[in-house]
């Protein structure tokens, strides 16, 4: 009896210790697995962080659609005099052709290209487009818009398929976003520079300007090239540099992609942009000092004049939206003939609602 009891007690202890070792083994295995997985996650996160420091994928996605543009332009007498003043010994009055260089962006697989109008010039006799892979094609001018300094070209090849760029909504970009500029600076070939968006809605010397400002290096030859985001999507066309030396000083200006898209169809369809016109202007001083949109002048017999708008009226809302300068630009610079626009204004102590119909701009 005692021996049987002792044997049973021994077996119970044996099972007890076995269970303890089993539980401890399970816990140890869990801890080892947890540490291993945590290390794997840590390595994965480090890889992701390291990937974030490279924009190779964005460049690889966008760069095939960025081209070099060489345009032979007729030089005016004024330009010839300027050239002779620097090279009078070798003056040749018969040499009235100069080659301009710049960049462009392929928008569609059938070869439509967007670039700056100043890259093409006013009197162009021949346009050559060089693709990322070195292939060269002749191109023809489809249309230009001097207001925004944009031009659309078409590669003279109906059989080939060309790499095109993905276009993003530039209205969504924010100050501080990282951007990359791709172009052909100084004719060196395709180059990339990096910076951030320094400002948006910049106005510069024309009523249609609504530039993105960036500190990504933009030099001569970059004009017409692509300003892209870190996903390789087009958000702007590199256009201007503000510089006292002629080189990049950290202030580059690009035409937002959204603005460009709105005029491309007109250029392709009509060869020009058909804009609406209302016939009034804003007092810039009041805009700067007071942040208010005050009417400074109204064109006689223009749509605004016919609709009842007067000098010194204050805009309260534009199509029921905030009366910001940015919204004013979007509404009027992008309007088409026949568009109906509603303005709520303050005239002294009176509040009025006025409705206008945009006419074809001259």
SESENU-597049 format. One line per field, with one value per residue (C-alpha): residue number from 1; z, y, x. Coordinates in Angstrom, 1 decimal, always signed. Layout:
// residues N
n: (NUM / ...);
w: (Z / ...);
v: (Y / ...);
u: (X / ...);
This chain:
// residues 362
n: (1 / 2 / 3 / 4 / 5 / 6 / 7 / 8 / 9 / 10 / 11 / 12 / 13 / 14 / 15 / 16 / 17 / 18 / 19 / 20 / 21 / 22 / 23 / 24 / 25 / 26 / 27 / 28 / 29 / 30 / 31 / 32 / 33 / 34 / 35 / 36 / 37 / 38 / 39 / 40 / 41 / 42 / 43 / 44 / 45 / 46 / 47 / 48 / 49 / 50 / 51 / 52 / 53 / 54 / 55 / 56 / 57 / 58 / 59 / 60 / 61 / 62 / 63 / 64 / 65 / 66 / 67 / 68 / 69 / 70 / 71 / 72 / 73 / 74 / 75 / 76 / 77 / 78 / 79 / 80 / 81 / 82 / 83 / 84 / 85 / 86 / 87 / 88 / 89 / 90 / 91 / 92 / 93 / 94 / 95 / 96 / 97 / 98 / 99 / 100 / 101 / 102 / 103 / 104 / 105 / 106 / 107 / 108 / 109 / 110 / 111 / 112 / 113 / 114 / 115 / 116 / 117 / 118 / 119 / 120 / 121 / 122 / 123 / 124 / 125 / 126 / 127 / 128 / 129 / 130 / 131 / 132 / 133 / 134 / 135 / 136 / 137 / 138 / 139 / 140 / 141 / 142 / 143 / 144 / 145 / 146 / 147 / 148 / 149 / 150 / 151 / 152 / 153 / 154 / 155 / 156 / 157 / 158 / 159 / 160 / 161 / 162 / 163 / 164 / 165 / 166 / 167 / 168 / 169 / 170 / 171 / 172 / 173 / 174 / 175 / 176 / 177 / 178 / 179 / 180 / 181 / 182 / 183 / 184 / 185 / 186 / 187 / 188 / 189 / 190 / 191 / 192 / 193 / 194 / 195 / 196 / 197 / 198 / 199 / 200 / 201 / 202 / 203 / 204 / 205 / 206 / 207 / 208 / 209 / 210 / 211 / 212 / 213 / 214 / 215 / 216 / 217 / 218 / 219 / 220 / 221 / 222 / 223 / 224 / 225 / 226 / 227 / 228 / 229 / 230 / 231 / 232 / 233 / 234 / 235 / 236 / 237 / 238 / 239 / 240 / 241 / 242 / 243 / 244 / 245 / 246 / 247 / 248 / 249 / 250 / 251 / 252 / 253 / 254 / 255 / 256 / 257 / 258 / 259 / 260 / 261 / 262 / 263 / 264 / 265 / 266 / 267 / 268 / 269 / 270 / 271 / 272 / 273 / 274 / 275 / 276 / 277 / 278 / 279 / 280 / 281 / 282 / 283 / 284 / 285 / 286 / 287 / 288 / 289 / 290 / 291 / 292 / 293 / 294 / 295 / 296 / 297 / 298 / 299 / 300 / 301 / 302 / 303 / 304 / 305 / 306 / 307 / 308 / 309 / 310 / 311 / 312 / 313 / 314 / 315 / 316 / 317 / 318 / 319 / 320 / 321 / 322 / 323 / 324 / 325 / 326 / 327 / 328 / 329 / 330 / 331 / 332 / 333 / 334 / 335 / 336 / 337 / 338 / 339 / 340 / 341 / 342 / 343 / 344 / 345 / 346 / 347 / 348 / 349 / 350 / 351 / 352 / 353 / 354 / 355 / 356 / 357 / 358 / 359 / 360 / 361 / 362);
w: (+0.0 / +1.0 / -2.0 / -4.3 / -2.8 / -3.1 / -6.7 / -7.4 / -5.7 / -7.8 / -11.0 / -9.9 / -9.2 / -12.5 / -14.4 / -12.4 / -13.3 / -16.9 / -17.1 / -15.5 / -18.1 / -20.8 / -19.7 / -19.3 / -22.7 / -24.3 / -22.6 / -23.7 / -27.2 / -27.3 / -26.0 / -28.6 / -31.4 / -30.2 / -30.1 / -33.6 / -35.1 / -33.3 / -34.8 / -38.2 / -37.9 / -36.8 / -39.8 / -42.1 / -40.6 / -41.0 / -44.7 / -45.1 / -43.5 / -45.8 / -48.9 / -47.9 / -48.4 / -52.0 / -54.8 / -57.5 / -58.0 / -58.6 / -61.0 / -62.8 / -63.2 / -64.5 / -66.3 / -69.5 / -70.2 / -69.8 / -73.1 / -74.4 / -76.9 / -79.5 / -81.5 / -84.5 / -84.3 / -86.6 / -84.9 / -85.2 / -86.2 / -82.6 / -81.5 / -84.5 / -83.4 / -79.9 / -81.2 / -83.5 / -80.6 / -78.9 / -82.1 / -84.6 / -86.4 / -87.5 / -88.3 / -90.8 / -91.6 / -93.4 / -90.2 / -88.8 / -87.2 / -83.5 / -81.6 / -78.3 / -75.8 / -73.1 / -71.8 / -72.2 / -70.8 / -72.8 / -71.7 / -73.9 / -75.5 / -79.0 / -78.5 / -77.2 / -75.3 / -72.9 / -72.7 / -72.2 / -75.0 / -74.5 / -75.2 / -78.7 / -79.4 / -81.6 / -85.0 / -84.9 / -88.1 / -86.8 / -83.5 / -82.5 / -79.5 / -77.9 / -75.7 / -72.6 / -74.6 / -77.0 / -79.9 / -81.8 / -83.5 / -85.4 / -83.8 / -84.8 / -82.8 / -82.0 / -80.0 / -77.6 / -74.8 / -74.0 / -70.9 / -69.1 / -71.2 / -72.3 / -75.6 / -76.9 / -79.4 / -81.3 / -82.3 / -86.0 / -85.7 / -85.7 / -85.3 / -82.2 / -78.6 / -76.2 / -72.4 / -70.7 / -67.2 / -64.5 / -63.6 / -60.0 / -58.7 / -57.9 / -55.8 / -53.2 / -52.7 / -49.5 / -48.4 / -47.2 / -49.6 / -51.2 / -54.9 / -57.7 / -60.8 / -64.0 / -67.1 / -69.4 / -67.6 / -69.9 / -72.4 / -70.3 / -70.6 / -68.2 / -64.6 / -61.4 / -58.4 / -55.1 / -52.9 / -51.2 / -52.1 / -50.7 / -51.5 / -53.7 / -55.5 / -56.5 / -58.9 / -61.3 / -64.1 / -65.7 / -64.6 / -65.1 / -62.9 / -60.0 / -59.6 / -57.3 / -55.8 / -55.1 / -53.9 / -56.2 / -58.5 / -61.8 / -64.3 / -68.0 / -70.0 / -67.3 / -68.7 / -69.7 / -67.6 / -64.9 / -61.3 / -59.7 / -56.3 / -54.5 / -56.3 / -59.7 / -60.6 / -62.4 / -60.3 / -62.3 / -65.4 / -64.5 / -66.0 / -64.3 / -62.0 / -59.9 / -59.9 / -60.0 / -61.5 / -64.1 / -62.2 / -59.6 / -56.2 / -54.6 / -56.1 / -58.9 / -60.3 / -61.8 / -63.5 / -61.5 / -63.4 / -62.7 / -64.5 / -67.4 / -67.9 / -68.2 / -71.2 / -73.0 / -74.5 / -75.9 / -77.4 / -79.0 / -80.2 / -81.2 / -81.2 / -78.6 / -75.2 / -75.1 / -71.8 / -70.3 / -69.5 / -67.0 / -67.3 / -63.8 / -61.7 / -58.1 / -55.9 / -55.0 / -52.1 / -50.3 / -50.9 / -49.4 / -46.4 / -45.6 / -47.2 / -49.0 / -52.7 / -53.5 / -57.1 / -58.4 / -62.0 / -64.2 / -68.0 / -69.6 / -71.3 / -70.1 / -68.5 / -65.0 / -65.9 / -67.5 / -64.4 / -62.1 / -60.5 / -59.4 / -58.3 / -54.6 / -54.3 / -51.9 / -52.9 / -50.1 / -51.9 / -55.3 / -56.5 / -52.8 / -51.9 / -49.9 / -51.5 / -51.5 / -54.3 / -55.0 / -55.5 / -57.6 / -59.9 / -60.2 / -61.0 / -63.5 / -65.1 / -65.7 / -66.8 / -70.3 / -72.5 / -71.5 / -67.9 / -65.3 / -62.2 / -59.1 / -56.9 / -53.5 / -52.8 / -50.1 / -51.4 / -48.4 / -46.0 / -48.6 / -49.5 / -53.1 / -55.2 / -58.8 / -61.7 / -64.7 / -68.0 / -69.1 / -72.6 / -74.9 / -73.9 / -76.6);
v: (+0.0 / +2.4 / +1.4 / +2.0 / +5.4 / +6.3 / +5.3 / +7.4 / +10.4 / +9.9 / +9.9 / +13.0 / +14.8 / +13.6 / +15.0 / +18.2 / +18.9 / +17.9 / +20.5 / +23.1 / +22.5 / +22.5 / +25.8 / +27.3 / +26.1 / +27.6 / +31.0 / +30.9 / +30.0 / +32.9 / +35.3 / +34.2 / +34.5 / +38.0 / +39.2 / +37.9 / +39.4 / +42.7 / +42.7 / +41.9 / +44.8 / +47.1 / +46.1 / +46.6 / +50.0 / +51.0 / +49.9 / +52.0 / +55.0 / +54.5 / +54.2 / +57.6 / +59.2 / +58.2 / +59.5 / +57.1 / +55.5 / +58.9 / +60.0 / +56.6 / +57.1 / +60.6 / +61.2 / +59.2 / +61.7 / +64.8 / +65.8 / +68.2 / +70.8 / +72.5 / +75.2 / +77.2 / +80.7 / +83.7 / +86.4 / +89.9 / +93.0 / +94.1 / +90.7 / +90.7 / +94.2 / +92.8 / +89.8 / +92.0 / +94.3 / +91.3 / +89.8 / +92.6 / +91.1 / +88.0 / +89.9 / +88.1 / +89.8 / +86.8 / +84.7 / +85.3 / +81.9 / +81.1 / +77.8 / +78.0 / +75.1 / +74.1 / +71.2 / +69.8 / +67.2 / +64.5 / +64.5 / +61.7 / +58.5 / +59.9 / +62.6 / +65.8 / +67.9 / +70.8 / +73.4 / +77.1 / +79.5 / +81.4 / +78.1 / +78.0 / +81.8 / +83.8 / +82.9 / +79.2 / +77.5 / +74.1 / +72.2 / +69.1 / +66.9 / +64.6 / +61.8 / +60.3 / +57.4 / +59.8 / +59.4 / +62.6 / +63.6 / +66.7 / +68.4 / +70.9 / +73.8 / +73.2 / +76.4 / +79.0 / +81.0 / +84.1 / +84.9 / +81.8 / +81.3 / +77.8 / +76.0 / +72.6 / +70.7 / +67.4 / +64.9 / +64.2 / +60.4 / +58.8 / +55.3 / +55.4 / +55.3 / +57.7 / +57.6 / +60.1 / +61.5 / +61.1 / +64.4 / +65.3 / +68.0 / +71.0 / +72.6 / +70.0 / +70.8 / +72.4 / +74.6 / +72.4 / +69.5 / +68.0 / +68.5 / +67.5 / +69.6 / +67.7 / +69.5 / +70.3 / +73.0 / +74.8 / +72.0 / +69.5 / +66.9 / +65.7 / +66.7 / +66.5 / +68.9 / +68.7 / +71.3 / +72.1 / +74.2 / +77.6 / +79.3 / +79.0 / +81.6 / +83.8 / +86.6 / +87.8 / +90.3 / +89.0 / +88.6 / +84.9 / +84.1 / +81.8 / +80.3 / +77.6 / +78.9 / +76.4 / +76.4 / +73.4 / +74.6 / +75.9 / +77.2 / +78.2 / +75.3 / +74.0 / +76.0 / +73.8 / +70.9 / +69.0 / +69.8 / +66.6 / +65.3 / +62.3 / +59.9 / +61.1 / +62.9 / +66.3 / +69.2 / +72.1 / +73.3 / +75.0 / +78.5 / +81.3 / +82.1 / +85.2 / +86.1 / +89.0 / +86.9 / +84.9 / +81.7 / +79.9 / +81.7 / +79.6 / +81.3 / +79.2 / +79.6 / +76.9 / +77.0 / +74.7 / +71.5 / +72.3 / +75.6 / +74.1 / +71.3 / +73.9 / +75.5 / +72.5 / +71.4 / +74.9 / +75.0 / +71.6 / +72.4 / +76.1 / +76.9 / +79.5 / +79.8 / +81.2 / +83.1 / +84.9 / +88.6 / +90.7 / +94.0 / +95.1 / +95.3 / +95.0 / +97.6 / +95.8 / +98.2 / +97.4 / +93.7 / +93.9 / +96.2 / +95.3 / +91.8 / +93.0 / +92.8 / +96.4 / +97.3 / +99.9 / +100.3 / +99.1 / +99.1 / +101.1 / +98.8 / +95.7 / +92.8 / +94.1 / +97.6 / +96.3 / +94.1 / +97.1 / +96.8 / +100.1 / +101.4 / +101.0 / +98.1 / +95.4 / +91.8 / +89.7 / +86.4 / +85.0 / +82.3 / +81.9 / +81.1 / +83.1 / +86.4 / +85.4 / +86.5 / +82.8 / +82.2 / +85.3 / +84.0 / +80.6 / +82.0 / +84.7 / +83.7 / +80.2 / +81.4 / +80.7 / +83.0 / +82.5 / +81.5 / +83.0 / +84.4 / +85.7 / +88.4 / +89.5 / +93.0 / +95.7 / +99.3 / +101.6 / +100.3 / +98.3 / +94.7 / +93.6 / +90.5 / +91.0 / +88.4 / +88.7 / +86.8 / +86.5 / +87.6 / +86.5 / +88.2 / +90.2);
u: (+0.0 / +2.7 / +4.8 / +1.8 / +1.2 / +4.9 / +4.9 / +1.8 / +3.3 / +6.5 / +4.5 / +2.6 / +5.8 / +7.2 / +4.1 / +4.3 / +7.9 / +7.2 / +4.4 / +6.6 / +9.4 / +6.8 / +5.4 / +8.9 / +9.9 / +6.8 / +7.5 / +11.1 / +10.1 / +7.6 / +10.2 / +12.8 / +10.2 / +9.1 / +12.6 / +13.3 / +10.1 / +10.8 / +14.3 / +12.8 / +10.4 / +13.2 / +15.3 / +12.3 / +11.6 / +15.3 / +15.0 / +12.0 / +13.7 / +16.7 / +14.5 / +13.0 / +16.3 / +16.4 / +14.1 / +15.5 / +12.1 / +10.4 / +13.1 / +13.0 / +9.2 / +9.2 / +12.5 / +11.7 / +8.9 / +11.2 / +12.8 / +15.4 / +14.2 / +16.3 / +14.6 / +16.0 / +14.6 / +14.8 / +16.8 / +15.3 / +17.4 / +17.6 / +19.1 / +21.5 / +22.8 / +23.3 / +25.2 / +27.4 / +28.3 / +30.1 / +31.5 / +31.9 / +34.9 / +33.0 / +29.8 / +27.6 / +24.3 / +23.0 / +23.2 / +19.7 / +19.1 / +19.9 / +19.4 / +17.6 / +17.6 / +15.2 / +13.2 / +9.7 / +7.4 / +5.6 / +1.9 / +0.5 / +1.8 / +1.0 / +3.7 / +2.1 / +4.7 / +4.2 / +7.0 / +7.5 / +6.6 / +9.9 / +11.8 / +10.1 / +10.3 / +8.1 / +9.5 / +10.6 / +11.6 / +12.6 / +12.1 / +14.0 / +13.1 / +15.6 / +14.2 / +15.7 / +17.1 / +18.9 / +16.5 / +15.7 / +12.5 / +11.2 / +8.2 / +5.7 / +4.2 / +0.5 / -0.2 / +1.2 / -0.2 / +1.9 / -0.2 / +1.1 / +4.2 / +3.2 / +3.4 / +2.2 / +4.3 / +3.6 / +6.3 / +6.1 / +5.7 / +2.3 / +3.6 / +5.8 / +4.5 / +6.2 / +6.6 / +4.3 / +4.2 / +1.6 / +0.0 / -1.0 / -3.3 / -1.0 / -3.8 / -3.0 / +0.7 / +1.8 / +4.6 / +7.4 / +6.7 / +9.8 / +10.0 / +12.4 / +13.2 / +14.2 / +15.5 / +18.4 / +20.4 / +23.0 / +22.5 / +24.4 / +21.7 / +19.1 / +19.8 / +17.9 / +17.8 / +15.9 / +14.3 / +11.0 / +8.0 / +8.8 / +5.5 / +2.4 / +0.3 / +3.2 / +2.3 / +5.0 / +4.5 / +1.4 / -2.3 / -2.3 / +0.7 / +0.0 / +3.4 / +4.8 / +8.0 / +10.8 / +14.4 / +15.2 / +17.9 / +16.5 / +19.0 / +19.0 / +17.8 / +15.6 / +12.7 / +9.8 / +11.1 / +9.2 / +8.7 / +7.6 / +6.7 / +8.4 / +6.1 / +7.3 / +4.1 / +4.1 / +3.0 / +4.5 / +6.4 / +9.7 / +9.5 / +11.5 / +14.3 / +14.6 / +18.2 / +20.6 / +23.4 / +21.5 / +22.0 / +20.0 / +19.8 / +17.1 / +14.1 / +12.6 / +9.1 / +7.0 / +3.5 / +1.2 / +0.1 / -3.5 / -3.3 / -1.4 / -4.0 / -6.8 / -5.3 / -3.8 / -7.1 / -7.7 / -4.2 / -4.7 / -8.2 / -7.9 / -4.2 / -4.8 / -6.4 / -10.0 / -10.4 / -13.3 / -13.0 / -15.0 / -13.2 / -12.1 / -8.9 / -8.0 / -6.3 / -3.0 / -2.3 / -5.5 / -4.8 / -1.4 / -2.2 / -5.8 / -6.1 / -9.2 / -10.2 / -11.1 / -12.1 / -9.6 / -11.1 / -13.9 / -13.7 / -16.5 / -19.1 / -17.2 / -19.2 / -18.4 / -19.6 / -22.8 / -23.3 / -23.2 / -19.7 / -18.2 / -14.9 / -14.2 / -16.6 / -15.3 / -15.6 / -17.2 / -17.5 / -16.8 / -19.3 / -20.1 / -16.5 / -14.0 / -12.7 / -9.0 / -6.7 / -6.0 / -9.7 / -10.0 / -7.3 / -8.9 / -12.3 / -11.3 / -8.1 / -9.5 / -13.0 / -14.3 / -16.5 / -20.1 / -19.3 / -21.7 / -20.0 / -21.6 / -20.1 / -21.2 / -19.9 / -20.0 / -20.6 / -20.3 / -22.9 / -24.8 / -24.4 / -25.3 / -25.2 / -24.1 / -24.1 / -21.8 / -21.3 / -17.7 / -16.9 / -14.1 / -10.8 / -9.0);
